[in-house]
């Protein structure tokens, strides 16, 4: 096989991950962390574009990357319209949707935008996204919320959940399409999906105020209290939204969105940190139980992945509540960069699989 240079870009809520691959072999990887203070000046996610792009350009240049040899730039997909899974080439319609952010703000919106802009430096490359967060495989019954004005939506860490599920299936010698899994992504946001024979038939909307709270998101909140706060005159719409996404969860309770810092406080015996971090694990375990019922109790494995999966204390707090449901397998970190590169290589070798947005 010929050798192809592929750049992958994965903007997360609290980090920007970049990597360069030769085919599927990494030659450079960097995880750039962003503190709450660094991101504070930006009112909207789209406002972070130049900030994050300049950091990426600086890192790639420092590594001596020959931009003319880059064949594909693959960004993590953002909140475009709901689409089927696969690889999509970035086009004007996609760029317009990502900039408008009509379906919500998320750091992954920047993936396709930055990938497309880097084409100025990489004249022989094409820009793609793969398995964006809006991959939608929900069963119709899962869309029902309780009021027809507010249908449930599929917004989750599709790239990492799918990659982890396929990796696990390969390890146990089965096809992803033949097994049932509950996959938990633990990061700046938390999503828990019910994977039924290759399709995610139910999942919490990880940025829409649903499911467990996370390092910076509030998750499911008492809706009546939210309504009262909205009409109290004390808060603007922007402030309420920031309580739910950005300054909720650990950031609201413990004044930090850094789970590693919270872990240290737990180890040091900080009683408030122990309570709040334990409550986050408790809520994750509860939604795993929900997805167990979605799959009618037929679950081959529970997979736990993402950055917080490195924290043994947190993982044990989850496992002690769900171990009896199905065997747990832990895949710390994320497979997203490898998944992006793999999808980029597939697009290079077989352009027919690339879908038009």
N, C-alpha and C positions, 0 to 999 in steps of 0.2 A: 504494500500500500504506500502511496505517496505520503509525504509528510506535510501536514497543514498546520498553520499557526492560528490558534483560536483564542480570542480574548473573552473572558466571561466577567460579567458585572452583576453584583447582587446587593442592591441597596436595601438595608434593613432599617428598622425603626431607630436603632441605636448604633449602627455600624454600616460601613461600606466594605464589602468583600470584593476583591478583584483577583484574577488569576490569568495566567497565560499557559496554554496547553499546546503541546505538539501532538496532534490527534487527541488521544485521551490520556496522555501522560503529562502531569503538571511540571512546568519548568520554573514557575514563579507563582507564589501565592501571598496575599497580604490581607489581613483583617484590620481595617482601620476603625477604631472605636470613636464614637462621638458622644461627648458628655451632654447632659441636659443644658448646661451653660452654653456650649458651643451652638446648639440648635435653637436656643431661646430667641435669638434675634429674628428668626424666620417665621412669619405668620402662617404661611402655607407651605406644604411639602414642595410644591413646584418652585418656591423661592429658594430652595436649597440647591437648585440645579447647578449654578456656576460654582458654588462652594464645593460640592462633591466632585464635579467634573474636573476642576483644577487640581484637586488632590489626586485623582486617578491619573491624569496626564503627567503630573510630577513623578508619581511612583513608577509608571511605565517607562518614562524617559530615563529615570535613574537606573533602571535595569538594562538599558541599552537595547530595548526592543526595536527591531527593524519594522517600522509600521508598514512599509511597502510589501512585506512578506505576510502580513496578516490577511487571512482568507475569510474569516467570519468573526463577528462581534455579537455575542449573545447576552442579552440583558434579561434579568428576571422580569417576568410579565407583571403588569400592574392592573389597576381596576378599569380595564376596558369593558365592553359589553360582554355578557356571559357567552362563552364559546366552548366548543369541544376541545379536548386535550390535543396537544400536538405542537408543531413548530410553525410560527408565523413570521413572515418578513415584515419589518417595520415599513409602514406606508403613511401617507399624509392623513388618511382617515384615523389611523391609530394614534398618530402624534396629536391630532386635534382633540381626540377623546382623552388622552393622558393629560394634556395641558388644561382642558376644561375641568377635569376631575368631577364630572357630574355624578359619577357613581361612588364617589368617596375619595378621601385623601389617604394615601399610603405611600411609604417610602419606595415601594416597588414600582410605583408610577414612573420613577426616575430611570429605571432600568432601560426601557426602550428608548427614552429620550436621549440619554447619554450615549447609548450604543449607536444611535443614528448620527449624533453630532460628531462622534469620533471617526466617522467615515471621511471627514475632512482631512484627518491625519493618515487614514488608511485607504488609499485610492483603489486598492484591489480587493476590498472586503465588501461583504453584505451584512446588514444588521438584522438580527432576529430577536424574537422572544420565544419562550417555550414554557408550556404548562403554567399559564399565569394564575394568579390567585383567584380568578373568577371562573375557573373550570367548573362547569355545572353538570352534575350527574344525579342530582337529587330525584328521588321518587316523588310523585305528585303529592302523596300524603304528607311528606316532610315539608312541603311548602306552606301548609296551612298553619297559621300562627294563632288565630283566635279572633281576628278581624280582617275582612277582605281588603281593607286599605293598607294593611301591613304584612304582605307575604314574606315568608322567610327566604333568605337568599344564601347562595353558596359562595362564600368568600373565605378562603383558608389557604394554608401553606401547601398548595397542591404540588408544587415541584418537589419539595422535600418529602412530603408524605408518600407520593407516588414512587420516588426513587428509593426510599427506605423500604417500602412494601415490596418492590421488585427485588431489591437486594436480599431481603429476608427470604423471599420465596426461592431464590436461587440457592441460598445457603441450605435450606431444608429440602432441596431437591424437588420442588413443586412449581407449578405455574401460578403466577399471581392471579390469573383468571379462574383458578380452581379452588381458591381458599378464601376464608373470611377473616378479616383482621380489624382490630381497633388500633388506629395509629394516632399517637399523641406527639404533637410538636410543641416543645417548650422553648420559647425564645422571648423576644420583646413582646410578642403576642403569643397566645396559646390557642391552638386549634386541636380538636379531637374528632376524628372521622371514622365512620363505619364503612369499611371497605368490603363490599359484597361481590365476590368473584370478579374483581377488576374494576368495579365502579364504586365511587364514594356516594352512597345513597342517602347519607345524612351527615351533617357536620355543623358545628356552631359557627356562626358568622363572627370570625375572630376580630374584626374591627368594628362591628356594628352594634356593640353593646350586648353581647350574648356569650354565655359560657363562663369559664373561670376568669377571675381577674388575673392580671399578669404584671410584669415589672412596671408597665406604664399604661395599662388599660383596665378600665373598671369592670368589664364583663357585665353580667346580668345584674341589674339594680332594681330596687323596688320602684315600679313605674309610677305609682301615685305620688311618691315623694319627689320624683324627678319633675313631674308635671307642676307640683306646687313650687318647686325651686325655680322653674322656668317662668312662672307668673308672679314670683315674689317681688320682682323689681330690683333684686339684689345683684343679678348676674345678666350679662349679655349672652346672646346665643353662642358667640365664640367662646366665652368662658365656660358655658355648660358643656359644649362639645369637647373642650380641652380637658374637662374633668373626666370625660368618658374615654377619650383617646389622647394620650400624651402625658397627662398629669394624674391619671388614675392609678389604681393598683398599688404596688409597692411605693411608687413615687408619692402617692397621696398619704399613705400611712407612715412611711419611713423616710421620706425626703430623699430618696435615691431610686433610680431605675436600674441600678447595678446589682444583679442577683449575686455576684461574687462578693460584693461588699456585705450584703445581707447575710450570706453564708458565714462570713467571718464573724459577724455580730452574733449569730446563732451559736457558733462554736465558743465564743467568749461568754456565753450565758446571758445575753441580752433578752430579758423576758418578753418585751414587746416584739422584738424581731422573731423570737421563737413562736409567739402566738400568730403573728401576721403571716410569716412564711409557712407555718403549719396550716393556716387557713387556706392559703393558695393551693397547697398540695391536697387538702381536703376537698376543695372545689374541683380540682382536676379528677380526683377519684370518683366524685359524684357523677360527672359527665361521662366518664368511662362506663359507669353503671347504666346510664341512659342509653349509650350506644350498644351495650350488651343486649338490652331489650329490643332495640331496633333490629339487631341480627338474630332475634328470637333465641338467644342463648347459644347459637351455633358459631362459636368463635375459636379459631385455631390458635391465635396468639394475640397478645397485646404488645404493641411495639412502642417504645418511648425513645424519642430522638430530640435533637435540638441542643442548644448550648447549655441549658440548665440540667440536661441529662448527665452531665459530668458530676453533679452534686449528689453524692451518695446519700446524705441525710435526707434530702428532698425526695429522692427516688424511693427510699425505704418507707417514707411517710405515705407515698402513693401505693406501693406494693402491699403494705400491710392491710390495705382495704380492698384490693382487687385481685390478689394472688389466687383466690379460690375461684375466680371467674374463668381464667385461662392463664396459661403460662406467659410470663412477661419476658421480653427480650429487649435489651437496652442497646441503643446505637447512639452513643454520645456524639455531639457535634452535628454537623449537617452534611448531607450528600449533594447539596444544591449545586455547588460549583462543578463537580464531576458530571452531574445530570445536565447542566447547561452545555458543557463541552461536548458530551455525548450527543446531545440533540443538534448541536452545531455541526458536528462531524457527519451525522446522518443527513443533514441538509446539504452539505457539500457533496457527499458521495451519491446522494439520490435526491436531486432537486424536485422530483415529482411529489415528494411527501410534504413539501413546504406549502402551507395553506395561506390563502389571501384573506386579510382582515376586511 
